[in-house]
Amino acid sequence: MRGLKNENMKSLLRRTRRHRLQSITILPSLVTLLNGICGFISINYASRNEFGIAGFMIILAMIADSIDGRLARMSKSTSSFGGQLDSLCDIISFGVAPAFMLLKVMESELNIKTTFLIDSNFMQRFIWLASLSYLSCSIIRLARFNVENEEDESAHMSFIGLPSPAAAGVIVSLLLFHQKYYLDFSAIKIILFAMPFIALGTGILMVSRIRYPHILNQYFRGKKSFGYLIKVLLLLLFLFSLKVEGTLVLIFCGFALSSLMKWLYFRSGVIKYFPGLQHKHQKHDSEQIESHPELH
C-alpha cells in the first residue's frame, strides 16, 4: 500500500515538472503587466472621483494590450503563458475598472450611495446589477476567447462577440464625454441615466456570437487601392478635427454598433430583396469559415 502511494507521488511530481514554466519573455510580459497596472491605477483614481484620469488610464491599458502581442510575435516568443497573463490583466483593466468607474460616476453624479442590497432602492440595485452583469460578461468573454483562440493572430480576421477592450471603450468614452460636457449641455445628462442599460447591452454583445472585424488584420494589413488610402486619410482627418472625448465615443460606439446593425440587417430578411448583397455576404462568410473554421 505504501509502495503504491509512493509511486503515485512520483507520478504527480513528474507531471508537475513536465508542466513547470521554464522561461518567459521579458518585454512582452512587462507590457502586458503594464496593462493590468493601468487598470489598477484607474480603479484607484475612480475611487477618489478623479474620473478623467481613471478613464484615460483604461485607454492607456488598451494601448498596452494592443502592443504586447505584437512584441511577442516580433520576437517569435508567443506562448500560452502570455495569453493567460494577457487575459488576467484584461479582466482588471477592461472588466473590473470600467464596472467600478461606472458605479462611482453614478454614485457621484446622482448623489446616491450605491450599496449592494443593504438599504438600497430599485435604482441602486439596478446600477449594481448592470455593473456586475458587465463584469461577469467580460470574464466569460475572456475565458471563451482563451478556449477558442489560436496563438497565430495572422489567422484572426474577426472576433466572436464584442472584444472586451472595445466594450470597456464604450463605457469609458461615454463617461468621459459626460464628464467633459454635462455642465455645458444639460441634455448630455441623459447619458448618465442610460449608462446602466448601455453596460447591460455591451455585456450581452461580449458574450454574443456576433462577428466583429479585427480592424488591423482586416482593414490595414496587405495591399489596398489608392482610393482606399484616401478614404482612410479623410476619416482620420475627420476624427482628429474633433475633441478627444467625441472621437473616442465615435470610435468605440461606432465599432460596437456597426456589427450589431449589420447582424440585425441580415437577420431582418431585408437582404433577400438585394440579391447582389446577399451573394457578397455569403461569399464573405464562406471565406471566413475556410480561413478560421472554429468561428463557425
C-alpha positions in Angstrom: 0.0 0.0 0.0 2.8 2.4 0.9 4.6 1.4 -2.3 1.6 2.4 -4.3 1.3 5.7 -2.6 5.0 6.5 -3.3 4.5 5.5 -6.9 1.5 7.9 -7.2 3.5 10.7 -5.6 6.4 10.2 -8.0 4.0 10.2 -10.9 2.5 13.5 -9.7 5.9 15.1 -9.3 6.8 14.0 -12.8 3.7 15.7 -14.2 4.4 18.8 -12.2 7.9 19.1 -13.6 6.7 18.5 -17.1 4.2 21.4 -16.9 6.6 23.7 -14.9 7.2 27.0 -16.6 10.9 27.2 -17.6 11.2 30.7 -19.1 9.2 33.7 -20.1 9.8 36.6 -22.5 10.6 39.8 -20.5 9.5 42.7 -22.7 6.1 41.4 -23.8 5.3 40.3 -20.3 6.2 43.7 -18.9 3.9 45.4 -21.4 1.1 43.0 -20.5 1.6 43.8 -16.8 1.5 47.5 -17.6 -2.0 46.8 -19.0 -3.1 45.4 -15.6 -1.2 48.1 -13.6 -3.0 50.8 -15.6 -6.3 49.2 -14.8 -5.5 49.1 -11.1 -4.4 52.8 -11.2 -7.7 53.6 -12.9 -9.6 51.9 -10.0 -7.6 54.0 -7.5 -8.4 57.3 -9.3 -12.1 56.4 -9.7 -12.4 55.7 -6.0 -11.3 59.3 -5.4 -13.8 60.6 -8.1 -11.0 61.6 -10.4 -12.8 60.1 -13.4 -10.8 61.9 -16.2 -7.5 60.3 -15.1 -9.3 57.0 -14.4 -10.8 56.9 -17.9 -7.5 57.7 -19.7 -5.7 55.1 -17.7 -8.0 52.5 -19.2 -7.3 53.9 -22.6 -3.6 53.6 -21.9 -4.2 49.9 -20.8 -5.8 49.4 -24.3 -2.6 50.7 -26.0 -0.5 48.3 -23.9 -2.9 45.5 -24.7 -2.5 46.1 -28.4 1.3 46.2 -28.2 2.2 43.2 -26.1 1.1 40.5 -28.6 2.8 42.2 -31.5 6.1 42.4 -29.4 5.8 38.7 -28.7 5.2 37.8 -32.4 8.1 40.1 -33.5 10.4 38.3 -31.1 8.8 34.9 -32.1 8.0 34.1 -28.4 4.2 33.7 -28.3 3.2 31.3 -25.6 0.2 30.0 -23.6 1.6 31.8 -20.6 1.5 35.2 -22.4 -2.1 34.5 -23.5 -3.2 33.6 -19.9 -1.4 36.6 -18.4 -3.0 38.9 -21.0 -6.5 37.7 -20.1 -5.9 38.1 -16.4 -4.7 41.7 -16.9 -7.7 42.3 -19.3 -10.1 41.3 -16.5 -8.7 44.1 -14.3 -8.5 46.8 -17.0 -11.5 46.0 -19.2 -13.7 44.3 -16.6 -13.3 45.5 -13.1 -12.1 49.0 -13.8 -14.9 50.1 -16.2 -17.6 48.5 -13.9 -16.1 50.2 -10.8 -15.8 53.5 -12.7 -19.5 53.3 -13.7 -20.5 52.7 -10.1 -18.5 55.7 -8.8 -19.7 58.1 -11.5 -23.4 57.1 -10.9 -22.8 57.5 -7.1 -21.2 60.9 -7.5 -23.5 62.4 -10.1 -26.8 61.2 -8.7 -25.8 61.7 -5.0 -26.6 58.2 -4.0 -24.7 55.6 -2.1 -24.6 52.5 -4.3 -24.8 49.9 -1.5 -25.4 46.4 -2.7 -28.8 45.0 -1.4 -28.4 46.6 2.1 -30.8 49.6 2.5 -30.9 50.1 -1.3 -33.7 51.2 -3.5 -34.5 50.0 -7.0 -32.2 52.5 -8.8 -29.3 51.5 -6.6 -29.9 47.8 -7.1 -30.2 48.3 -10.9 -26.9 50.1 -11.1 -25.3 47.3 -9.2 -27.0 44.7 -11.5 -25.7 46.5 -14.6 -22.1 46.8 -13.3 -22.0 43.2 -12.1 -23.5 41.9 -15.3 -20.9 43.8 -17.4 -18.1 42.4 -15.2 -19.5 38.8 -15.4 -19.8 39.0 -19.2 -16.3 40.3 -19.6 -14.9 37.4 -17.6 -16.9 34.9 -19.6 -15.9 36.6 -22.8 -12.2 36.3 -21.9 -12.5 32.7 -20.8 -14.2 31.8 -24.0 -11.6 33.6 -26.0 -8.8 31.6 -24.3 -10.6 28.3 -25.2 -11.3 29.2 -28.9 -8.2 31.4 -29.6 -5.3 30.5 -31.9 -1.9 31.8 -31.0 -1.3 32.9 -34.6 -3.1 36.2 -34.8 -2.5 36.5 -38.5 -5.4 34.0 -38.9 -7.7 36.3 -37.0 -9.9 38.2 -39.4 -12.7 38.6 -36.9 -13.8 38.1 -33.3 -16.8 36.3 -32.0 -18.5 38.7 -29.7 -17.5 42.3 -28.9 -13.9 42.3 -27.7 -13.5 43.3 -24.0 -11.3 46.4 -24.7 -13.9 47.7 -27.2 -16.7 47.1 -24.6 -14.6 49.0 -22.0 -14.1 51.7 -24.5 -17.8 52.2 -25.0 -18.3 52.6 -21.2 -15.3 54.8 -20.6 -15.7 57.1 -23.7 -19.4 57.9 -22.8 -18.4 58.6 -19.1 -15.6 60.8 -20.2 -17.9 62.6 -22.7 -20.4 63.1 -20.0 -17.8 64.4 -17.5 -16.5 66.8 -20.1 -19.7 68.4 -21.4 -22.5 67.9 -18.9 -22.1 71.4 -17.4 -22.3 73.0 -20.8 -25.2 70.9 -22.3 -27.9 69.7 -19.9 -29.2 67.2 -22.4 -26.0 65.2 -22.1 -27.1 64.2 -18.6 -29.3 61.7 -20.4 -26.2 59.7 -21.0 -25.8 59.1 -17.3 -29.3 57.6 -16.9 -28.7 55.4 -20.0 -25.4 54.1 -18.7 -26.8 51.0 -16.8 -28.7 50.0 -19.9 -25.6 50.5 -22.1 -23.5 48.4 -19.7 -26.0 45.6 -19.9 -26.0 45.9 -23.7 -22.3 45.8 -24.1 -22.1 42.8 -21.7 -24.6 40.9 -23.9 -22.6 41.9 -27.0 -19.4 40.5 -25.4 -20.9 37.0 -24.9 -22.9 37.0 -28.2 -21.9 35.2 -31.3 -22.0 38.3 -33.4 -18.8 38.6 -35.5 -16.7 41.7 -35.1 -13.9 42.5 -37.5 -10.2 42.5 -36.5 -9.5 46.1 -37.5 -5.8 45.8 -38.2 -5.9 42.4 -39.9 -9.0 43.1 -42.0 -8.6 46.7 -43.0 -5.0 47.7 -42.7 -3.0 44.5 -43.5 -1.9 43.7 -47.0 -2.2 45.8 -50.2 -5.1 48.2 -50.7 -6.1 50.5 -53.5 -5.1 54.2 -53.7 -8.8 55.2 -53.2 -8.9 53.1 -50.1 -6.0 55.1 -48.7 -7.7 58.4 -49.4 -10.8 57.3 -47.6 -8.8 56.2 -44.6 -7.0 59.6 -44.5 -10.2 61.5 -44.8 -11.7 59.5 -41.9 -8.6 60.1 -39.8 -8.7 63.9 -40.5 -12.3 64.0 -39.5 -11.6 62.2 -36.2 -8.7 64.4 -35.4 -10.8 67.5 -36.0 -13.0 66.5 -33.1 -12.2 66.8 -29.4 -10.7 63.7 -27.8 -13.8 62.7 -25.9 -16.0 63.0 -29.0 -13.5 61.0 -31.1 -13.4 58.2 -28.5 -17.3 58.0 -28.5 -17.4 57.8 -32.3 -14.7 55.1 -32.5 -15.9 52.8 -29.7 -19.6 53.2 -30.0 -19.4 53.1 -33.8 -17.4 49.9 -33.7 -19.8 48.2 -31.2 -22.9 49.2 -33.2 -21.6 48.5 -36.7 -21.6 44.8 -36.4 -24.8 44.7 -34.4 -26.6 46.8 -37.1 -25.1 44.5 -39.8 -26.3 41.4 -37.9 -29.8 42.9 -37.4 -29.9 43.9 -41.1 -29.1 40.4 -42.4 -31.4 38.8 -39.8 -34.3 41.0 -40.7 -34.7 39.5 -44.1 -34.4 42.8 -46.0 -31.3 41.5 -47.7 -33.4 39.0 -49.8 -34.6 42.0 -51.8 -30.9 42.7 -52.8 -29.5 39.5 -54.4 -26.1 41.1 -55.1 -25.6 42.0 -51.4 -26.8 38.5 -50.3 -24.3 36.8 -52.6 -21.5 39.0 -51.4 -22.4 38.3 -47.7 -22.5 34.5 -48.3 -19.1 34.6 -50.1 -17.6 36.6 -47.3 -18.9 34.2 -44.7 -17.6 31.1 -46.6 -14.1 32.8 -46.9 -14.1 33.4 -43.1 -15.1 29.9 -42.3 -12.4 28.4 -44.6 -9.7 30.6 -43.1 -10.9 30.2 -39.5 -13.2 27.2 -39.2 -13.7 27.3 -35.4 -15.5 30.6 -35.7 -18.4 28.8 -37.4 
